[in-house]
Amino acid sequence: MPGALPPSWIHVARALVDDRFAEPLTLAEIAEAVAVHPVHLSRTFHRRFGVTLSAYVRRRRIEAAARALACSTLPISHVALAAGFADQQHLSRRFKESTGLTPRAYRARSAPAPLTAAGA
């Protein structure tokens, strides 16, 4: 229904995903947490946010990995696991699909430029 307010549970579901995106959270678990049928959750989430629930989780994981790659020197395999990916290859494949860069290339581009002496 155009102009109708979204149900409050949809925002609770998104907040749950935002808090736990790195965990292996299933559609059924999220639906149970907000007391709706999984199909209803899936359809309503897509209608409300313009992206499927699984794509939203993937995007959150990529964002977390990108922050970690840019701001830390953790091994890429550790970044992958912390962001909820199965392994480094899984992160690399999804990261390149999303950003066009491998995690290593993204980290290299995100590294701060070396300081140079003034007037040099």
N, C-alpha and C positions, 0 to 999 in steps of 0.2 A: 504494500500500500504506500504510494508516494506521499512524502511528507510525514509519515508516521515515525514516532520515536522508536529507535531500536530497543529490543528487550535488554534489560540491564544485565542479564546473564551472559550476553555476547561479549560485553566488556570484561566481565569476570573471566571468561574463557581466554580472551586475549591476554589478560594480565597473568593468568596461570602459565600460558605459553611463554610470555616474556620472562617470567621468573624461572622457568624450568626447561628452556629450549635445549639445553645441553644434555638433558636426560632422555632416555628412550621412552617418551610419553606417547601413548597411543590415543587415537581418536576416541575409542571407547572410554578410556580413563578420563579424558577431558570432559566428554559428554556426561559421564557419571558425576563428576565433580560439580557440574552446573545443572544437573537433573533434567537433561533433555535427551532425546534420541540422537544417536550419532549422525544419522542422515540429516536430521533437522539442523544439528550443529553445523555440519559441513556446508549445507546449502545456505544457511543464514550467514555464516562467516564469509563465504564467498560473495554473497550479495552485499553485505555491509562493508567489507574491506577491499573488495575488488581483486582478491587473490585467494587461492585455495589455502586451506590450513597447512597442508604440507609445504607449499611454496613459502608461506609465511615463516614456518619453522626454519626452512633452509636459509631464507634471507637473514634471519636473526643469527643463525650459526655463522654465516659468511661475514656478517658485520662484526661479530665477536672475534672471529679469527683475524680479520683485517686489523682491528684495534691491537690485538696481541702481536701480530707481525710487525706493525709499525712502532710499537712502544716497548718491545721486549726483545731479548736475545734468546728466548726459549727455543729449543729445537722445534722444527716444524711438526714433527711427530707429536710433541707434547701439546702444541697449539691445537692440533687436530683433535686430540682426545678431549681437551678441555672445552672445546667448542661443540662437542657432541658428535663428531664424525667417527666413523668406525676405525679409520687409520689414516696415515698420511696420504696414501693414494686417493682415498675417497675425498679428502679435503682438496687435494690438488685438482682432481677432475671437476668437482663442483665449483671451486674457486675460479678456475680458468673459464668455465662456462659462464659464470656470473660477471667476472671483471675483465676477462680477456688476457689476464696475466696469471702466471704461475705464482704460488705463494712466495717462492724465492725471489722472483722478479719484482713482485709487489713490495716485499721487504726492502730490496735494494733501492727502489724508487722512493720509498718512504723514509729512508735513512737521512738524517740531517746532513746538510752540506758541511764539509770540514771548514773550520775557522781559518782565516788567512790573516796575516799581519797587515795592519793598516798601511796603506801606501805601497804595498808590495806589488 
